[in-house]
Amino acid sequence: MTVRIGVIGTGAIGRDHIDRVTRRIRGASVTAVTDLDRALAEKSAGEAKVYPDGAALIASPEVDAVLVACSDAAHAEHVLTAIAAGKPVLCEKPLAVTPEDCLRIMAAEESHGSRLVQVGFMRRYDAGYREMHRVISAGDIGRPLLMHCAHRNRASRPDYTTEMAVLSSGVHEIDAARWLLSDEIVSTQVINPRSTRHRLPHLTDPQFMLFETASGIRIDLEVFVNCRYGYDIRCETVGEEGLLRLPDPARPELRASARIGTAIDQEWDDRFSAAFDAELQAWVDSVPTGRATGPSSWDGYAATAVATATVRAQQSGDVEQVNMRERPAFYA
Ligand code: ISE
């Protein structure tokens, strides 16, 4: 079976996914695209048909599965429409911008009766993160006590805001930490060091976030989106019996001019290209089975609940509690 995919949103990540499905993913093709900017959709469409909006694309008999890659605020609406149509959906992170919308998605999915939604937390498909997950789950570092993370971007776009450091960037580490530690984050705090002179005046950068999990593990996360030197993602877990560190991507070592060096990725799509491929392939493979396998709506909800509390913490300067529902048996 060739899975016929409809892509909603043809901005940077949408175009990246169209290219990926067209050139590298087995068993799928892009048959439909849409974007608020029709000219942009037409430019990215290739062989695919351009639809006037997300609802028309989802309803099309030429679409088996939906990939939501539009602006964050529109995710929930399209995911709910896809669930109502009984179509599998891969939604870029975040699942929705409010916990309430995530809960609506969970309720709709539960009434449908099986998992239809996969959330685009693609770090879970990165080889280094997967190995960390395996080692922690095997108990090789004993009980985890601490986690140190950093999320660094070379430079932020002019429309990037202080809140986006949590909602758009830090949310990746929030999900990765929950997944690696099999634990939920219960409280959050944000501390701001001196800001870099390489930021725009509206932005607080870098930021230092501190999380605590239900079992008492402490996680610190530096989000620094104008670090200048590259796209650098770090994660280190300290356990009772040992320490585990996310490997840097394998790059050859260059020895020249009396120095030793390796290249540093400059953008997210270089650093996580293989992870995105694996994520998309896993999603496409799951479509004919009728049951999504990757990060679930529950994971999307939990990440948004923590992110929302962290935005509160940015504003209050206090430790904020994360108010989360119990995990429904449906997502066990
Ligand atoms: C962007 O949305 C991403 O997902 C990137 O991985 C992240 O590094 C960047 O800061 C976000 O804005």
Boltz pocket constraint, residues with backbone or C-beta under 6 A from the ligand:
constraints:
  - pocket:
      binder: B
      contacts: [[A, 152], [A, 153], [A, 164], [A, 168], [A, 169], [A, 172], [A, 225], [A, 268]]
      max_distance: 6.0
